[in-house]
Amino acid sequence: MMEFRYHTVGDEEQIRVVKIEQDGERYRITVDGRPYEVQAHRPEHGSINLSINGRRLRAFVAHDGLRRHVALASTKRYVVQQPDPRARQRRRGPGAAEGGLEAAMPGQVLDVLVRPGDTVTRGQTLVLLEAMKMELRIAAPLDGQVRAVRCAAGQVVERGQILIELQAL
């Protein structure tokens, strides 16, 4: 699950929390506790065709670091921001290897080599990720057990997104 915070342009004081879970081709999105069923299709870079609870919308998206500027055809504009993964790492401090393994950069998951409950050894490849035409191997930083797998082959992931959750043995 990914968590974001957003505000409507011109209303920075009302920050809302958005949680997104992928369910096959659909997404379950919760905004301040209110659930939505969403399907998304990208016909071209920078635009997304959405079906939100059966209602069709078109959105235009621009990236600015961790921020996403989203404009809906209904003229509403939003600024969406994922929490800074570097800040999360600083808060965790030493010993942060236990917990979530994150994507170092945006990319597409080529393969997931483990399942929840699997025992892994330090250095073992857990996920293969393609980013910028390179294949990246996401390896276990310690001996442990896979608590959860938060990605699937073919999925596009963002920098800082949790891919695998580990627990030290």
WONOR-V60330 format. One record per backbone hydrogen bond with DSSP energy under -0.5 kcal/mol. NH is the residue of the N-H (numbers start at 1). CO is the residue of the C=O. E is the energy in kcal/mol with one decimal. If there is no record, write none. Layout:
# WONOR-V60330
NH;CO;E
NH;CO;E
This chain:
# WONOR-V60330
2;20;-2.3
4;18;-3.0
5;81;-2.4
6;16;-2.2
7;79;-1.7
9;77;-2.4
11;8;-2.7
14;11;-1.4
15;13;-1.0
16;6;-2.9
18;4;-2.7
19;30;-2.5
20;2;-2.7
21;28;-2.2
23;26;-3.3
26;23;-1.9
27;38;-2.6
28;21;-3.2
29;27;-0.6
29;36;-2.5
30;19;-2.6
31;34;-2.5
32;17;-2.2
32;30;-0.6
34;31;-2.2
35;33;-0.6
36;29;-2.2
38;27;-2.6
38;36;-0.5
39;51;-1.8
40;25;-0.5
41;49;-2.1
43;41;-0.8
44;47;-0.6
47;44;-2.0
48;59;-2.8
49;41;-3.5
50;48;-0.6
50;57;-3.3
51;39;-2.2
52;55;-3.1
53;37;-3.1
53;51;-0.7
55;52;-2.2
57;50;-2.4
59;48;-3.0
60;71;-2.5
61;46;-2.7
62;69;-1.9
64;67;-2.6
67;64;-2.0
68;80;-3.0
69;62;-3.0
70;68;-0.6
70;78;-2.6
71;60;-2.5
72;76;-2.8
73;58;-1.8
75;72;-2.1
78;70;-3.1
79;7;-2.4
80;68;-3.2
80;78;-0.5
81;5;-3.2
82;66;-1.4
83;3;-0.7
88;84;-1.8
89;85;-2.2
90;86;-2.4
91;87;-2.2
92;88;-1.7
93;89;-2.0
96;93;-1.0
98;95;-1.0
99;166;-0.9
101;164;-3.5
102;100;-0.6
103;161;-2.1
107;157;-2.1
108;130;-2.6
109;155;-3.0
110;128;-2.8
111;128;-1.5
113;111;-0.5
113;126;-3.0
114;126;-0.5
117;146;-3.3
118;115;-2.2
120;144;-3.0
123;140;-3.4
124;121;-2.4
126;138;-3.4
127;138;-1.5
128;111;-2.8
129;127;-0.5
129;136;-2.9
130;108;-3.1
131;129;-0.6
131;134;-2.5
134;131;-1.7
136;129;-4.2
136;134;-0.6
138;127;-3.1
138;136;-0.6
139;137;-0.8
140;124;-2.4
144;120;-2.2
145;167;-2.7
146;118;-2.9
147;145;-0.6
147;165;-2.9
148;165;-1.4
150;148;-0.5
150;163;-3.0
154;109;-3.6
155;152;-2.2
157;107;-3.1
160;103;-3.4
161;158;-2.0
163;101;-3.6
164;101;-1.2
165;148;-2.9
166;99;-3.5
167;145;-2.0
169;143;-1.5
